[in-house]
Amino acid sequence: MQPEEPFYLLDGGDGRIPPLFYPMLNKCLAIPLLETWADFLWERGRQEKLVALLHDGAGQGYAAWRVLPAPAAWQAVVSSGLGLKSISF
């Protein structure tokens, strides 16, 4: 992984969050993240276009995702989640 370079994930195409999403995002950002925030981060990341579906896995069994490790954008997601009490320490 390179700082501020996108990273890519595969999942089983079953609609669940790829298991490596949280560990990889946590590793590439300097802001503190908790594993319990993974669902919120995934959903908001998709809404904010920080997490994008590249291939839905139809016919191949694996969905492909691109995650943008944009520090300022993820900081805004975390700040918003804390402010709305969607996530907490």
PyMOL Python script that loads the backbone (N, CA, C, O; Angstrom):
from pymol import cmd

cmd.read_pdbstr("""\
ATOM      1  N   MET A   1       0.830  -1.188   0.000  1.00  0.00           N
ATOM      2  CA  MET A   1       0.000   0.000   0.000  1.00  0.00           C
ATOM      3  C   MET A   1       0.870   1.244   0.000  1.00  0.00           C
ATOM      4  O   MET A   1       1.887   1.311   0.690  1.00  0.00           O
ATOM      5  N   GLN A   2       0.462   2.203  -0.765  1.00  0.00           N
ATOM      6  CA  GLN A   2       1.124   3.499  -0.817  1.00  0.00           C
ATOM      7  C   GLN A   2       0.203   4.527  -0.173  1.00  0.00           C
ATOM      8  O   GLN A   2      -1.001   4.515  -0.425  1.00  0.00           O
ATOM      9  N   PRO A   3       0.752   5.425   0.662  1.00  0.00           N
ATOM     10  CA  PRO A   3      -0.090   6.460   1.266  1.00  0.00           C
ATOM     11  C   PRO A   3      -0.844   7.253   0.212  1.00  0.00           C
ATOM     12  O   PRO A   3      -0.281   7.664  -0.803  1.00  0.00           O
ATOM     13  N   GLU A   4      -2.092   7.456   0.465  1.00  0.00           N
ATOM     14  CA  GLU A   4      -2.990   8.237  -0.379  1.00  0.00           C
ATOM     15  C   GLU A   4      -3.195   7.664  -1.775  1.00  0.00           C
ATOM     16  O   GLU A   4      -3.694   8.363  -2.657  1.00  0.00           O
ATOM     17  N   GLU A   5      -2.824   6.418  -1.991  1.00  0.00           N
ATOM     18  CA  GLU A   5      -3.129   5.721  -3.242  1.00  0.00           C
ATOM     19  C   GLU A   5      -4.324   4.811  -2.987  1.00  0.00           C
ATOM     20  O   GLU A   5      -4.428   4.231  -1.906  1.00  0.00           O
ATOM     21  N   PRO A   6      -5.227   4.670  -3.951  1.00  0.00           N
ATOM     22  CA  PRO A   6      -6.370   3.786  -3.746  1.00  0.00           C
ATOM     23  C   PRO A   6      -5.907   2.356  -3.454  1.00  0.00           C
ATOM     24  O   PRO A   6      -4.837   1.934  -3.891  1.00  0.00           O
ATOM     25  N   PHE A   7      -6.731   1.629  -2.712  1.00  0.00           N
ATOM     26  CA  PHE A   7      -6.493   0.201  -2.566  1.00  0.00           C
ATOM     27  C   PHE A   7      -7.749  -0.534  -3.009  1.00  0.00           C
ATOM     28  O   PHE A   7      -8.835   0.042  -3.084  1.00  0.00           O
ATOM     29  N   TYR A   8      -7.580  -1.792  -3.294  1.00  0.00           N
ATOM     30  CA  TYR A   8      -8.648  -2.573  -3.910  1.00  0.00           C
ATOM     31  C   TYR A   8      -8.967  -3.783  -3.049  1.00  0.00           C
ATOM     32  O   TYR A   8      -8.087  -4.372  -2.419  1.00  0.00           O
ATOM     33  N   LEU A   9     -10.265  -4.145  -3.035  1.00  0.00           N
ATOM     34  CA  LEU A   9     -10.737  -5.270  -2.234  1.00  0.00           C
ATOM     35  C   LEU A   9     -11.617  -6.172  -3.075  1.00  0.00           C
ATOM     36  O   LEU A   9     -12.281  -5.724  -4.009  1.00  0.00           O
ATOM     37  N   LEU A  10     -11.612  -7.432  -2.736  1.00  0.00           N
ATOM     38  CA  LEU A  10     -12.539  -8.403  -3.308  1.00  0.00           C
ATOM     39  C   LEU A  10     -13.402  -8.943  -2.184  1.00  0.00           C
ATOM     40  O   LEU A  10     -12.950  -9.074  -1.047  1.00  0.00           O
ATOM     41  N   ASP A  11     -14.650  -9.256  -2.510  1.00  0.00           N
ATOM     42  CA  ASP A  11     -15.489  -9.955  -1.547  1.00  0.00           C
ATOM     43  C   ASP A  11     -16.263 -11.040  -2.270  1.00  0.00           C
ATOM     44  O   ASP A  11     -16.166 -11.171  -3.490  1.00  0.00           O
ATOM     45  N   GLY A  12     -17.013 -11.797  -1.540  1.00  0.00           N
ATOM     46  CA  GLY A  12     -17.732 -12.923  -2.118  1.00  0.00           C
ATOM     47  C   GLY A  12     -18.969 -12.545  -2.903  1.00  0.00           C
ATOM     48  O   GLY A  12     -19.702 -13.431  -3.343  1.00  0.00           O
ATOM     49  N   GLY A  13     -19.228 -11.261  -3.095  1.00  0.00           N
ATOM     50  CA  GLY A  13     -20.404 -10.821  -3.840  1.00  0.00           C
ATOM     51  C   GLY A  13     -21.691 -11.048  -3.075  1.00  0.00           C
ATOM     52  O   GLY A  13     -22.773 -11.066  -3.662  1.00  0.00           O
ATOM     53  N   ASP A  14     -21.576 -11.225  -1.752  1.00  0.00           N
ATOM     54  CA  ASP A  14     -22.744 -11.544  -0.929  1.00  0.00           C
ATOM     55  C   ASP A  14     -23.307 -10.339  -0.184  1.00  0.00           C
ATOM     56  O   ASP A  14     -24.197 -10.494   0.653  1.00  0.00           O
ATOM     57  N   GLY A  15     -22.804  -9.142  -0.474  1.00  0.00           N
ATOM     58  CA  GLY A  15     -23.319  -7.938   0.156  1.00  0.00           C
ATOM     59  C   GLY A  15     -22.690  -7.595   1.492  1.00  0.00           C
ATOM     60  O   GLY A  15     -22.987  -6.544   2.060  1.00  0.00           O
ATOM     61  N   ARG A  16     -21.827  -8.459   2.004  1.00  0.00           N
ATOM     62  CA  ARG A  16     -21.153  -8.157   3.270  1.00  0.00           C
ATOM     63  C   ARG A  16     -19.928  -7.285   3.002  1.00  0.00           C
ATOM     64  O   ARG A  16     -19.371  -7.274   1.904  1.00  0.00           O
ATOM     65  N   ILE A  17     -19.532  -6.557   4.041  1.00  0.00           N
ATOM     66  CA  ILE A  17     -18.335  -5.717   3.929  1.00  0.00           C
ATOM     67  C   ILE A  17     -17.115  -6.623   3.790  1.00  0.00           C
ATOM     68  O   ILE A  17     -16.974  -7.578   4.553  1.00  0.00           O
ATOM     69  N   PRO A  18     -16.234  -6.343   2.834  1.00  0.00           N
ATOM     70  CA  PRO A  18     -15.020  -7.161   2.708  1.00  0.00           C
ATOM     71  C   PRO A  18     -14.237  -7.153   4.029  1.00  0.00           C
ATOM     72  O   PRO A  18     -14.036  -6.089   4.615  1.00  0.00           O
ATOM     73  N   PRO A  19     -13.798  -8.317   4.500  1.00  0.00           N
ATOM     74  CA  PRO A  19     -13.136  -8.405   5.794  1.00  0.00           C
ATOM     75  C   PRO A  19     -11.868  -7.558   5.924  1.00  0.00           C
ATOM     76  O   PRO A  19     -11.500  -7.173   7.034  1.00  0.00           O
ATOM     77  N   LEU A  20     -11.206  -7.267   4.826  1.00  0.00           N
ATOM     78  CA  LEU A  20      -9.979  -6.466   4.891  1.00  0.00           C
ATOM     79  C   LEU A  20     -10.228  -4.962   4.834  1.00  0.00           C
ATOM     80  O   LEU A  20      -9.281  -4.180   4.920  1.00  0.00           O
ATOM     81  N   PHE A  21     -11.494  -4.541   4.690  1.00  0.00           N
ATOM     82  CA  PHE A  21     -11.783  -3.104   4.592  1.00  0.00           C
ATOM     83  C   PHE A  21     -11.255  -2.343   5.802  1.00  0.00           C
ATOM     84  O   PHE A  21     -10.453  -1.423   5.644  1.00  0.00           O
ATOM     85  N   TYR A  22     -11.686  -2.707   6.996  1.00  0.00           N
ATOM     86  CA  TYR A  22     -11.256  -1.959   8.182  1.00  0.00           C
ATOM     87  C   TYR A  22      -9.741  -2.012   8.383  1.00  0.00           C
ATOM     88  O   TYR A  22      -9.126  -0.958   8.548  1.00  0.00           O
ATOM     89  N   PRO A  23      -9.107  -3.197   8.376  1.00  0.00           N
ATOM     90  CA  PRO A  23      -7.662  -3.201   8.624  1.00  0.00           C
ATOM     91  C   PRO A  23      -6.862  -2.373   7.618  1.00  0.00           C
ATOM     92  O   PRO A  23      -5.901  -1.699   7.987  1.00  0.00           O
ATOM     93  N   MET A  24      -7.259  -2.428   6.357  1.00  0.00           N
ATOM     94  CA  MET A  24      -6.511  -1.678   5.349  1.00  0.00           C
ATOM     95  C   MET A  24      -6.760  -0.176   5.464  1.00  0.00           C
ATOM     96  O   MET A  24      -5.828   0.618   5.334  1.00  0.00           O
ATOM     97  N   LEU A  25      -8.014   0.219   5.707  1.00  0.00           N
ATOM     98  CA  LEU A  25      -8.306   1.639   5.867  1.00  0.00           C
ATOM     99  C   LEU A  25      -7.595   2.179   7.105  1.00  0.00           C
ATOM    100  O   LEU A  25      -7.011   3.262   7.067  1.00  0.00           O
ATOM    101  N   ASN A  26      -7.644   1.441   8.177  1.00  0.00           N
ATOM    102  CA  ASN A  26      -6.992   1.856   9.418  1.00  0.00           C
ATOM    103  C   ASN A  26      -5.486   2.015   9.225  1.00  0.00           C
ATOM    104  O   ASN A  26      -4.873   2.918   9.795  1.00  0.00           O
ATOM    105  N   LYS A  27      -4.904   1.148   8.434  1.00  0.00           N
ATOM    106  CA  LYS A  27      -3.454   1.201   8.203  1.00  0.00           C
ATOM    107  C   LYS A  27      -3.043   2.401   7.345  1.00  0.00           C
ATOM    108  O   LYS A  27      -1.963   2.962   7.533  1.00  0.00           O
ATOM    109  N   CYS A  28      -3.897   2.786   6.413  1.00  0.00           N
ATOM    110  CA  CYS A  28      -3.492   3.849   5.483  1.00  0.00           C
ATOM    111  C   CYS A  28      -3.849   5.255   5.961  1.00  0.00           C
ATOM    112  O   CYS A  28      -3.406   6.232   5.357  1.00  0.00           O
ATOM    113  N   LEU A  29      -4.631   5.382   7.019  1.00  0.00           N
ATOM    114  CA  LEU A  29      -4.993   6.709   7.523  1.00  0.00           C
ATOM    115  C   LEU A  29      -4.318   6.980   8.858  1.00  0.00           C
ATOM    116  O   LEU A  29      -4.127   6.068   9.662  1.00  0.00           O
ATOM    117  N   ALA A  30      -3.961   8.233   9.090  1.00  0.00           N
ATOM    118  CA  ALA A  30      -3.333   8.613  10.356  1.00  0.00           C
ATOM    119  C   ALA A  30      -4.375   8.902  11.440  1.00  0.00           C
ATOM    120  O   ALA A  30      -4.031   8.979  12.619  1.00  0.00           O
ATOM    121  N   ILE A  31      -5.634   9.060  11.053  1.00  0.00           N
ATOM    122  CA  ILE A  31      -6.666   9.327  12.054  1.00  0.00           C
ATOM    123  C   ILE A  31      -7.049   8.016  12.746  1.00  0.00           C
ATOM    124  O   ILE A  31      -7.030   6.955  12.121  1.00  0.00           O
ATOM    125  N   PRO A  32      -7.396   8.088  14.031  1.00  0.00           N
ATOM    126  CA  PRO A  32      -7.741   6.857  14.752  1.00  0.00           C
ATOM    127  C   PRO A  32      -9.120   6.341  14.340  1.00  0.00           C
ATOM    128  O   PRO A  32     -10.089   7.098  14.278  1.00  0.00           O
ATOM    129  N   LEU A  33      -9.188   5.054  14.063  1.00  0.00           N
ATOM    130  CA  LEU A  33     -10.442   4.403  13.703  1.00  0.00           C
ATOM    131  C   LEU A  33     -10.649   3.209  14.620  1.00  0.00           C
ATOM    132  O   LEU A  33      -9.692   2.534  14.997  1.00  0.00           O
ATOM    133  N   LEU A  34     -11.885   2.953  14.973  1.00  0.00           N
ATOM    134  CA  LEU A  34     -12.209   1.770  15.759  1.00  0.00           C
ATOM    135  C   LEU A  34     -12.874   0.731  14.863  1.00  0.00           C
ATOM    136  O   LEU A  34     -13.631   1.074  13.956  1.00  0.00           O
ATOM    137  N   GLU A  35     -12.587  -0.525  15.124  1.00  0.00           N
ATOM    138  CA  GLU A  35     -13.164  -1.599  14.313  1.00  0.00           C
ATOM    139  C   GLU A  35     -14.688  -1.597  14.380  1.00  0.00           C
ATOM    140  O   GLU A  35     -15.353  -1.980  13.418  1.00  0.00           O
ATOM    141  N   THR A  36     -15.243  -1.168  15.512  1.00  0.00           N
ATOM    142  CA  THR A  36     -16.699  -1.124  15.654  1.00  0.00           C
ATOM    143  C   THR A  36     -17.350  -0.099  14.727  1.00  0.00           C
ATOM    144  O   THR A  36     -18.569  -0.106  14.559  1.00  0.00           O
ATOM    145  N   TRP A  37     -16.559   0.768  14.134  1.00  0.00           N
ATOM    146  CA  TRP A  37     -17.071   1.762  13.198  1.00  0.00           C
ATOM    147  C   TRP A  37     -17.136   1.246  11.756  1.00  0.00           C
ATOM    148  O   TRP A  37     -17.602   1.970  10.876  1.00  0.00           O
ATOM    149  N   ALA A  38     -16.691   0.042  11.497  1.00  0.00           N
ATOM    150  CA  ALA A  38     -16.536  -0.455  10.124  1.00  0.00           C
ATOM    151  C   ALA A  38     -17.820  -0.340   9.308  1.00  0.00           C
ATOM    152  O   ALA A  38     -17.778   0.101   8.160  1.00  0.00           O
ATOM    153  N   ASP A  39     -18.958  -0.728   9.878  1.00  0.00           N
ATOM    154  CA  ASP A  39     -20.223  -0.651   9.126  1.00  0.00           C
ATOM    155  C   ASP A  39     -20.540   0.792   8.737  1.00  0.00           C
ATOM    156  O   ASP A  39     -20.898   1.075   7.594  1.00  0.00           O
ATOM    157  N   PHE A  40     -20.402   1.692   9.702  1.00  0.00           N
ATOM    158  CA  PHE A  40     -20.659   3.108   9.434  1.00  0.00           C
ATOM    159  C   PHE A  40     -19.697   3.646   8.379  1.00  0.00           C
ATOM    160  O   PHE A  40     -20.116   4.324   7.441  1.00  0.00           O
ATOM    161  N   LEU A  41     -18.418   3.347   8.530  1.00  0.00           N
ATOM    162  CA  LEU A  41     -17.415   3.840   7.578  1.00  0.00           C
ATOM    163  C   LEU A  41     -17.683   3.313   6.171  1.00  0.00           C
ATOM    164  O   LEU A  41     -17.543   4.045   5.192  1.00  0.00           O
ATOM    165  N   TRP A  42     -18.065   2.053   6.075  1.00  0.00           N
ATOM    166  CA  TRP A  42     -18.367   1.458   4.769  1.00  0.00           C
ATOM    167  C   TRP A  42     -19.550   2.178   4.115  1.00  0.00           C
ATOM    168  O   TRP A  42     -19.473   2.593   2.959  1.00  0.00           O
ATOM    169  N   GLU A  43     -20.641   2.321   4.867  1.00  0.00           N
ATOM    170  CA  GLU A  43     -21.835   2.946   4.306  1.00  0.00           C
ATOM    171  C   GLU A  43     -21.585   4.406   3.924  1.00  0.00           C
ATOM    172  O   GLU A  43     -21.941   4.829   2.824  1.00  0.00           O
ATOM    173  N   ARG A  44     -20.983   5.166   4.814  1.00  0.00           N
ATOM    174  CA  ARG A  44     -20.707   6.571   4.515  1.00  0.00           C
ATOM    175  C   ARG A  44     -19.646   6.698   3.430  1.00  0.00           C
ATOM    176  O   ARG A  44     -19.713   7.604   2.600  1.00  0.00           O
ATOM    177  N   GLY A  45     -18.671   5.799   3.431  1.00  0.00           N
ATOM    178  CA  GLY A  45     -17.673   5.809   2.376  1.00  0.00           C
ATOM    179  C   GLY A  45     -18.297   5.602   1.012  1.00  0.00           C
ATOM    180  O   GLY A  45     -17.889   6.227   0.032  1.00  0.00           O
ATOM    181  N   ARG A  46     -19.283   4.727   0.947  1.00  0.00           N
ATOM    182  CA  ARG A  46     -19.993   4.511  -0.325  1.00  0.00           C
ATOM    183  C   ARG A  46     -20.804   5.747  -0.700  1.00  0.00           C
ATOM    184  O   ARG A  46     -20.817   6.150  -1.863  1.00  0.00           O
ATOM    185  N   GLN A  47     -21.485   6.355   0.281  1.00  0.00           N
ATOM    186  CA  GLN A  47     -22.280   7.561   0.004  1.00  0.00           C
ATOM    187  C   GLN A  47     -21.398   8.704  -0.483  1.00  0.00           C
ATOM    188  O   GLN A  47     -21.787   9.465  -1.368  1.00  0.00           O
ATOM    189  N   GLU A  48     -20.223   8.818   0.095  1.00  0.00           N
ATOM    190  CA  GLU A  48     -19.304   9.916  -0.243  1.00  0.00           C
ATOM    191  C   GLU A  48     -18.403   9.592  -1.435  1.00  0.00           C
ATOM    192  O   GLU A  48     -17.528  10.384  -1.786  1.00  0.00           O
ATOM    193  N   LYS A  49     -18.615   8.435  -2.055  1.00  0.00           N
ATOM    194  CA  LYS A  49     -17.834   7.992  -3.221  1.00  0.00           C
ATOM    195  C   LYS A  49     -16.365   7.729  -2.876  1.00  0.00           C
ATOM    196  O   LYS A  49     -15.494   7.793  -3.745  1.00  0.00           O
ATOM    197  N   LEU A  50     -16.101   7.433  -1.606  1.00  0.00           N
ATOM    198  CA  LEU A  50     -14.755   7.035  -1.179  1.00  0.00           C
ATOM    199  C   LEU A  50     -14.573   5.532  -1.375  1.00  0.00           C
ATOM    200  O   LEU A  50     -13.449   5.041  -1.476  1.00  0.00           O
ATOM    201  N   VAL A  51     -15.688   4.811  -1.427  1.00  0.00           N
ATOM    202  CA  VAL A  51     -15.704   3.375  -1.687  1.00  0.00           C
ATOM    203  C   VAL A  51     -16.577   3.170  -2.919  1.00  0.00           C
ATOM    204  O   VAL A  51     -17.755   3.525  -2.918  1.00  0.00           O
ATOM    205  N   ALA A  52     -15.998   2.599  -3.964  1.00  0.00           N
ATOM    206  CA  ALA A  52     -16.730   2.443  -5.220  1.00  0.00           C
ATOM    207  C   ALA A  52     -16.713   0.989  -5.678  1.00  0.00           C
ATOM    208  O   ALA A  52     -15.679   0.322  -5.650  1.00  0.00           O
ATOM    209  N   LEU A  53     -17.876   0.521  -6.098  1.00  0.00           N
ATOM    210  CA  LEU A  53     -17.998  -0.817  -6.674  1.00  0.00           C
ATOM    211  C   LEU A  53     -17.448  -0.782  -8.098  1.00  0.00           C
ATOM    212  O   LEU A  53     -17.898   0.007  -8.928  1.00  0.00           O
ATOM    213  N   LEU A  54     -16.476  -1.640  -8.367  1.00  0.00           N
ATOM    214  CA  LEU A  54     -15.906  -1.719  -9.715  1.00  0.00           C
ATOM    215  C   LEU A  54     -16.541  -2.834 -10.528  1.00  0.00           C
ATOM    216  O   LEU A  54     -16.704  -2.716 -11.742  1.00  0.00           O
ATOM    217  N   HIS A  55     -16.902  -3.924  -9.846  1.00  0.00           N
ATOM    218  CA  HIS A  55     -17.537  -5.064 -10.510  1.00  0.00           C
ATOM    219  C   HIS A  55     -18.387  -5.779  -9.479  1.00  0.00           C
ATOM    220  O   HIS A  55     -17.918  -6.065  -8.377  1.00  0.00           O
ATOM    221  N   ASP A  56     -19.638  -6.073  -9.825  1.00  0.00           N
ATOM    222  CA  ASP A  56     -20.559  -6.658  -8.850  1.00  0.00           C
ATOM    223  C   ASP A  56     -20.396  -8.160  -8.657  1.00  0.00           C
ATOM    224  O   ASP A  56     -21.074  -8.751  -7.817  1.00  0.00           O
ATOM    225  N   GLY A  57     -19.518  -8.773  -9.411  1.00  0.00           N
ATOM    226  CA  GLY A  57     -19.243 -10.191  -9.246  1.00  0.00           C
ATOM    227  C   GLY A  57     -20.196 -11.107  -9.996  1.00  0.00           C
ATOM    228  O   GLY A  57     -20.075 -12.328  -9.903  1.00  0.00           O
ATOM    229  N   ALA A  58     -21.129 -10.547 -10.728  1.00  0.00           N
ATOM    230  CA  ALA A  58     -22.094 -11.361 -11.458  1.00  0.00           C
ATOM    231  C   ALA A  58     -21.368 -12.322 -12.391  1.00  0.00           C
ATOM    232  O   ALA A  58     -20.603 -11.907 -13.261  1.00  0.00           O
ATOM    233  N   GLY A  59     -21.617 -13.589 -12.197  1.00  0.00           N
ATOM    234  CA  GLY A  59     -21.024 -14.619 -13.041  1.00  0.00           C
ATOM    235  C   GLY A  59     -19.622 -15.028 -12.646  1.00  0.00           C
ATOM    236  O   GLY A  59     -19.104 -16.022 -13.156  1.00  0.00           O
ATOM    237  N   GLN A  60     -18.989 -14.279 -11.741  1.00  0.00           N
ATOM    238  CA  GLN A  60     -17.624 -14.603 -11.353  1.00  0.00           C
ATOM    239  C   GLN A  60     -17.499 -14.925  -9.872  1.00  0.00           C
ATOM    240  O   GLN A  60     -16.520 -15.540  -9.449  1.00  0.00           O
ATOM    241  N   GLY A  61     -18.484 -14.514  -9.084  1.00  0.00           N
ATOM    242  CA  GLY A  61     -18.466 -14.849  -7.668  1.00  0.00           C
ATOM    243  C   GLY A  61     -17.691 -13.906  -6.779  1.00  0.00           C
ATOM    244  O   GLY A  61     -17.680 -14.093  -5.563  1.00  0.00           O
ATOM    245  N   TYR A  62     -17.043 -12.901  -7.334  1.00  0.00           N
ATOM    246  CA  TYR A  62     -16.291 -11.946  -6.531  1.00  0.00           C
ATOM    247  C   TYR A  62     -16.620 -10.527  -6.965  1.00  0.00           C
ATOM    248  O   TYR A  62     -16.535 -10.193  -8.147  1.00  0.00           O
ATOM    249  N   ALA A  63     -16.996  -9.693  -6.001  1.00  0.00           N
ATOM    250  CA  ALA A  63     -17.195  -8.276  -6.278  1.00  0.00           C
ATOM    251  C   ALA A  63     -15.863  -7.559  -6.037  1.00  0.00           C
ATOM    252  O   ALA A  63     -15.084  -7.958  -5.171  1.00  0.00           O
ATOM    253  N   ALA A  64     -15.612  -6.513  -6.800  1.00  0.00           N
ATOM    254  CA  ALA A  64     -14.368  -5.746  -6.669  1.00  0.00           C
ATOM    255  C   ALA A  64     -14.697  -4.316  -6.267  1.00  0.00           C
ATOM    256  O   ALA A  64     -15.637  -3.710  -6.782  1.00  0.00           O
ATOM    257  N   TRP A  65     -13.907  -3.788  -5.336  1.00  0.00           N
ATOM    258  CA  TRP A  65     -14.111  -2.445  -4.787  1.00  0.00           C
ATOM    259  C   TRP A  65     -12.816  -1.645  -4.836  1.00  0.00           C
ATOM    260  O   TRP A  65     -11.724  -2.198  -4.711  1.00  0.00           O
ATOM    261  N   ARG A  66     -12.956  -0.325  -5.021  1.00  0.00           N
ATOM    262  CA  ARG A  66     -11.819   0.592  -4.899  1.00  0.00           C
ATOM    263  C   ARG A  66     -12.109   1.510  -3.713  1.00  0.00           C
ATOM    264  O   ARG A  66     -13.205   2.056  -3.589  1.00  0.00           O
ATOM    265  N   VAL A  67     -11.112   1.671  -2.846  1.00  0.00           N
ATOM    266  CA  VAL A  67     -11.244   2.546  -1.680  1.00  0.00           C
ATOM    267  C   VAL A  67     -10.218   3.667  -1.814  1.00  0.00           C
ATOM    268  O   VAL A  67      -9.023   3.418  -1.979  1.00  0.00           O
ATOM    269  N   LEU A  68     -10.703   4.903  -1.740  1.00  0.00           N
ATOM    270  CA  LEU A  68      -9.818   6.062  -1.800  1.00  0.00           C
ATOM    271  C   LEU A  68      -9.440   6.466  -0.378  1.00  0.00           C
ATOM    272  O   LEU A  68     -10.320   6.800   0.416  1.00  0.00           O
ATOM    273  N   PRO A  69      -8.166   6.441  -0.043  1.00  0.00           N
ATOM    274  CA  PRO A  69      -7.750   6.842   1.302  1.00  0.00           C
ATOM    275  C   PRO A  69      -7.481   8.346   1.380  1.00  0.00           C
ATOM    276  O   PRO A  69      -6.356   8.773   1.638  1.00  0.00           O
ATOM    277  N   ALA A  70      -8.521   9.134   1.155  1.00  0.00           N
ATOM    278  CA  ALA A  70      -8.418  10.592   1.184  1.00  0.00           C
ATOM    279  C   ALA A  70      -8.560  11.057   2.635  1.00  0.00           C
ATOM    280  O   ALA A  70      -9.673  11.092   3.161  1.00  0.00           O
ATOM    281  N   PRO A  71      -7.452  11.414   3.289  1.00  0.00           N
ATOM    282  CA  PRO A  71      -7.496  11.709   4.725  1.00  0.00           C
ATOM    283  C   PRO A  71      -8.526  12.768   5.127  1.00  0.00           C
ATOM    284  O   PRO A  71      -9.252  12.579   6.102  1.00  0.00           O
ATOM    285  N   ALA A  72      -8.597  13.869   4.395  1.00  0.00           N
ATOM    286  CA  ALA A  72      -9.535  14.939   4.765  1.00  0.00           C
ATOM    287  C   ALA A  72     -10.989  14.468   4.646  1.00  0.00           C
ATOM    288  O   ALA A  72     -11.820  14.798   5.492  1.00  0.00           O
ATOM    289  N   ALA A  73     -11.289  13.712   3.615  1.00  0.00           N
ATOM    290  CA  ALA A  73     -12.654  13.214   3.424  1.00  0.00           C
ATOM    291  C   ALA A  73     -13.035  12.211   4.504  1.00  0.00           C
ATOM    292  O   ALA A  73     -14.147  12.261   5.030  1.00  0.00           O
ATOM    293  N   TRP A  74     -12.120  11.297   4.843  1.00  0.00           N
ATOM    294  CA  TRP A  74     -12.410  10.328   5.915  1.00  0.00           C
ATOM    295  C   TRP A  74     -12.499  11.035   7.260  1.00  0.00           C
ATOM    296  O   TRP A  74     -13.299  10.638   8.107  1.00  0.00           O
ATOM    297  N   GLN A  75     -11.698  12.070   7.476  1.00  0.00           N
ATOM    298  CA  GLN A  75     -11.793  12.857   8.719  1.00  0.00           C
ATOM    299  C   GLN A  75     -13.184  13.473   8.835  1.00  0.00           C
ATOM    300  O   GLN A  75     -13.775  13.484   9.915  1.00  0.00           O
ATOM    301  N   ALA A  76     -13.700  13.982   7.727  1.00  0.00           N
ATOM    302  CA  ALA A  76     -15.045  14.561   7.725  1.00  0.00           C
ATOM    303  C   ALA A  76     -16.099  13.495   8.020  1.00  0.00           C
ATOM    304  O   ALA A  76     -17.060  13.765   8.740  1.00  0.00           O
ATOM    305  N   VAL A  77     -15.933  12.299   7.478  1.00  0.00           N
ATOM    306  CA  VAL A  77     -16.860  11.198   7.744  1.00  0.00           C
ATOM    307  C   VAL A  77     -16.858  10.855   9.234  1.00  0.00           C
ATOM    308  O   VAL A  77     -17.918  10.708   9.843  1.00  0.00           O
ATOM    309  N   VAL A  78     -15.674  10.730   9.812  1.00  0.00           N
ATOM    310  CA  VAL A  78     -15.564  10.393  11.234  1.00  0.00           C
ATOM    311  C   VAL A  78     -16.150  11.518  12.091  1.00  0.00           C
ATOM    312  O   VAL A  78     -16.907  11.255  13.025  1.00  0.00           O
ATOM    313  N   SER A  79     -15.807  12.757  11.781  1.00  0.00           N
ATOM    314  CA  SER A  79     -16.325  13.897  12.550  1.00  0.00           C
ATOM    315  C   SER A  79     -17.842  13.955  12.488  1.00  0.00           C
ATOM    316  O   SER A  79     -18.504  14.197  13.497  1.00  0.00           O
ATOM    317  N   SER A  80     -18.381  13.735  11.314  1.00  0.00           N
ATOM    318  CA  SER A  80     -19.834  13.736  11.142  1.00  0.00           C
ATOM    319  C   SER A  80     -20.472  12.607  11.953  1.00  0.00           C
ATOM    320  O   SER A  80     -21.476  12.817  12.634  1.00  0.00           O
ATOM    321  N   GLY A  81     -19.892  11.424  11.877  1.00  0.00           N
ATOM    322  CA  GLY A  81     -20.428  10.285  12.617  1.00  0.00           C
ATOM    323  C   GLY A  81     -20.398  10.507  14.117  1.00  0.00           C
ATOM    324  O   GLY A  81     -21.342  10.149  14.822  1.00  0.00           O
ATOM    325  N   LEU A  82     -19.317  11.096  14.608  1.00  0.00           N
ATOM    326  CA  LEU A  82     -19.225  11.391  16.037  1.00  0.00           C
ATOM    327  C   LEU A  82     -20.232  12.473  16.423  1.00  0.00           C
ATOM    328  O   LEU A  82     -20.877  12.379  17.468  1.00  0.00           O
ATOM    329  N   GLY A  83     -20.366  13.498  15.580  1.00  0.00           N
ATOM    330  CA  GLY A  83     -21.300  14.579  15.862  1.00  0.00           C
ATOM    331  C   GLY A  83     -22.751  14.119  15.876  1.00  0.00           C
ATOM    332  O   GLY A  83     -23.554  14.594  16.679  1.00  0.00           O
ATOM    333  N   LEU A  84     -23.081  13.196  14.986  1.00  0.00           N
ATOM    334  CA  LEU A  84     -24.444  12.666  14.916  1.00  0.00           C
ATOM    335  C   LEU A  84     -24.680  11.501  15.885  1.00  0.00           C
ATOM    336  O   LEU A  84     -25.784  10.968  15.993  1.00  0.00           O
ATOM    337  N   LYS A  85     -23.605  11.131  16.580  1.00  0.00           N
ATOM    338  CA  LYS A  85     -23.635  10.003  17.521  1.00  0.00           C
ATOM    339  C   LYS A  85     -23.935   8.665  16.825  1.00  0.00           C
ATOM    340  O   LYS A  85     -24.462   7.735  17.434  1.00  0.00           O
ATOM    341  N   SER A  86     -23.582   8.596  15.528  1.00  0.00           N
ATOM    342  CA  SER A  86     -23.682   7.334  14.797  1.00  0.00           C
ATOM    343  C   SER A  86     -22.553   6.390  15.192  1.00  0.00           C
ATOM    344  O   SER A  86     -22.685   5.169  15.109  1.00  0.00           O
ATOM    345  N   ILE A  87     -21.437   6.984  15.626  1.00  0.00           N
ATOM    346  CA  ILE A  87     -20.301   6.240  16.150  1.00  0.00           C
ATOM    347  C   ILE A  87     -19.850   6.926  17.427  1.00  0.00           C
ATOM    348  O   ILE A  87     -20.149   8.099  17.650  1.00  0.00           O
ATOM    349  N   SER A  88     -19.140   6.200  18.252  1.00  0.00           N
ATOM    350  CA  SER A  88     -18.635   6.804  19.489  1.00  0.00           C
ATOM    351  C   SER A  88     -17.386   6.061  19.946  1.00  0.00           C
ATOM    352  O   SER A  88     -17.108   4.946  19.506  1.00  0.00           O
ATOM    353  N   PHE A  89     -16.644   6.705  20.839  1.00  0.00           N
ATOM    354  CA  PHE A  89     -15.452   6.094  21.412  1.00  0.00           C
ATOM    355  C   PHE A  89     -15.853   5.195  22.551  1.00  0.00           C
ATOM    356  O   PHE A  89     -14.994   4.576  23.180  1.00  0.00           O
TER     357      PHE A  89
END
""", "prot")
cmd.dss("prot")
cmd.show_as("cartoon", "prot")
cmd.util.cbc("prot")
cmd.orient("prot")
